[in-house]
Amino acid sequence: MKTKDKIILAAKDVFHKKGFAGARMQEIADASGVNKALLHYHFNSKDELFRAVLLGGIADVFPALMSTLNSAMPLREKLKSVIQIYIDQLTQNPDLPLFVLNELAQNPKFIQTHFQGFSAKPTAFATQVEEAVANGVLKPMDPFQLIASIVGMCIFPFIGKPMIQFMSGKNEAEFKQFIADRKAHVEMLLLQGIFIDNN
């Protein structure tokens, strides 16, 4: 493994355990087996390293989602798979949604800049949804409304974690279980809400 990749892998683990504020560059250097000078050679600041870790998270999530959306999988199974991928990947990268939203607010061209290498248009999925509507399988809907609904239902618990914990009184362990249960809950709401025949 290249030194830079070792640093990013170690940093991901440290950021995941301690968050951005609690992570220290020396700790990341120690965890990656390099000295601090070499760490700073590759990454000038903790901000830059955090950005690299989260952009790596995007690279893990986005291609898998697009590949699934544009696959030949039956629609019902495809939607289940997308929910699974989204929540599983965000569980591994819980800071990713807020990071992306902040970047989008500060830099509207963020998507164009960082997603150019990915196939970002779910054309096959949109066609599949339109055909399902025309065939009476789905309730009438815009395919991109459906995508927006899936994204919103999957990412909000990660963005709204403090509010959910405050309202529900859930501790960290209980919140982890809440996220684990989220897949089945989103699947139930989504599939029962959009398919005309739910059998």
C-alpha positions in Angstrom: 0.0 0.0 0.0 1.3 3.5 -0.9 2.2 5.8 2.0 -0.6 8.2 1.2 -3.2 5.4 1.1 -1.9 4.1 4.5 -2.3 7.6 6.0 -5.9 8.0 4.6 -6.8 4.5 6.0 -5.4 5.3 9.4 -7.0 8.7 9.4 -10.4 7.3 8.5 -10.2 5.0 11.6 -9.1 7.9 13.9 -11.7 10.3 12.6 -14.4 7.6 12.9 -13.4 7.0 16.6 -12.7 10.5 17.7 -14.4 12.8 15.2 -12.6 15.7 13.5 -12.2 17.8 16.7 -10.8 14.9 18.8 -8.3 13.6 16.1 -4.7 14.7 16.3 -2.2 14.6 13.4 0.4 12.9 15.6 -2.0 10.1 16.4 -2.8 9.7 12.7 0.9 9.6 12.0 1.5 6.9 14.6 -1.5 4.9 13.4 -0.2 4.9 9.8 3.4 4.1 10.8 4.9 7.3 9.4 6.5 10.3 11.1 4.7 13.6 11.4 7.0 15.3 8.8 6.0 12.7 6.2 2.4 13.0 7.1 2.6 16.8 6.5 4.4 16.2 3.3 1.3 14.4 1.9 -1.3 16.5 3.8 -0.7 20.1 4.8 -3.4 20.2 7.5 -6.0 18.1 9.3 -8.6 19.8 7.2 -7.0 18.6 4.0 -6.7 15.1 5.4 -10.3 15.0 6.5 -11.4 16.1 3.1 -9.4 13.3 1.5 -10.9 10.7 3.8 -14.5 11.9 3.0 -13.9 12.2 -0.7 -12.8 8.6 -0.5 -16.1 7.9 1.2 -17.9 9.4 -1.8 -15.9 7.3 -4.1 -17.0 4.2 -2.2 -20.7 5.1 -2.2 -21.5 6.8 -5.5 -20.3 4.2 -8.0 -22.0 1.4 -6.2 -25.3 3.3 -6.1 -25.1 4.3 -9.8 -24.2 0.8 -10.8 -27.2 -0.6 -8.9 -29.6 2.1 -10.2 -28.7 1.4 -13.8 -28.6 -2.4 -13.5 -31.1 -4.8 -15.0 -32.3 -5.8 -11.5 -36.1 -5.9 -11.0 -37.3 -2.6 -9.6 -38.4 -3.8 -6.1 -35.1 -5.6 -5.5 -33.2 -2.7 -6.9 -34.8 -0.3 -4.4 -34.1 -2.6 -1.5 -30.5 -2.8 -2.6 -30.1 0.9 -3.0 -31.4 1.5 0.6 -29.0 -1.2 1.9 -26.0 0.3 0.1 -26.8 3.8 1.2 -27.2 3.1 4.9 -24.4 0.6 5.1 -21.9 3.0 3.5 -23.1 5.9 5.5 -22.7 3.9 8.7 -19.1 3.5 7.8 -18.8 7.2 6.8 -21.3 9.0 9.1 -19.8 12.4 8.5 -20.2 12.1 4.8 -23.7 13.6 4.3 -22.9 16.7 6.3 -19.6 17.1 4.6 -21.2 17.0 1.2 -24.0 19.4 2.1 -21.5 21.9 3.5 -19.4 21.6 0.4 -22.4 22.1 -1.8 -23.4 25.2 0.1 -19.9 26.7 -0.1 -19.2 25.5 -3.6 -22.1 24.8 -5.9 -19.7 23.3 -8.5 -18.6 20.6 -6.0 -20.5 17.9 -7.8 -19.1 18.8 -11.2 -15.6 18.9 -9.7 -15.5 15.7 -7.8 -18.0 13.5 -9.6 -16.7 13.9 -13.2 -15.1 10.4 -13.1 -18.4 8.8 -12.2 -21.4 7.9 -14.3 -23.8 10.2 -12.5 -27.0 9.9 -14.5 -29.5 7.2 -13.5 -31.0 7.1 -17.0 -31.8 3.3 -17.0 -33.5 3.7 -13.6 -35.6 6.7 -14.7 -36.8 4.7 -17.7 -37.6 1.6 -15.5 -39.7 3.8 -13.2 -41.5 5.4 -16.1 -42.3 2.0 -17.6 -43.5 0.7 -14.3 -45.9 3.7 -13.9 -47.1 3.2 -17.5 -47.7 -0.5 -16.8 -49.7 0.2 -13.6 -47.1 -1.3 -11.3 -46.1 2.0 -9.6 -48.2 5.0 -8.6 -47.6 8.0 -10.9 -44.3 9.7 -10.0 -41.3 11.6 -11.2 -38.3 9.2 -11.0 -36.1 12.0 -9.6 -38.7 12.6 -6.8 -38.3 9.0 -6.0 -34.5 9.3 -5.9 -34.8 12.4 -3.7 -37.1 10.6 -1.3 -34.7 7.7 -0.9 -31.7 9.9 -0.3 -33.6 12.1 2.2 -34.9 9.1 4.2 -31.4 7.5 4.3 -29.2 10.4 5.1 -31.3 12.4 7.5 -30.6 10.3 10.6 -26.9 10.9 10.1 -27.3 14.6 9.7 -30.0 14.9 12.4 -28.3 12.5 14.9 -28.2 15.1 17.8 -31.8 16.0 17.3 -33.0 12.4 17.1 -31.0 11.5 20.2 -32.4 14.6 22.1 -36.0 13.8 21.1 -35.8 10.0 21.7 -33.3 9.9 24.6 -31.3 7.3 22.8 -27.7 6.7 23.9 -24.9 5.8 21.4 -25.6 2.1 21.5 -29.3 2.6 21.0 -28.7 5.1 18.2 -26.6 2.5 16.4 -29.4 0.0 16.7 -31.8 2.7 15.4 -29.6 3.1 12.3 -29.4 -0.7 11.9 -33.2 -0.9 12.0 -33.5 2.0 9.6 -33.1 -0.1 6.4 -36.2 -2.2 7.1 -38.2 0.9 8.1 -37.3 2.9 5.0 -37.9 -0.2 2.8 -41.4 -0.7 4.3 -42.4 3.0 3.9 -41.0 3.2 0.4 -42.3 0.0 -1.1 -45.7 0.2 0.5 -46.0 3.8 -0.6 -45.2 3.5 -4.3 -46.2 0.1 -5.5 -49.8 -0.4 -6.5 -49.7 -4.1 -5.6 -47.7 -4.6 -2.4 -47.7 -8.4 -2.5 
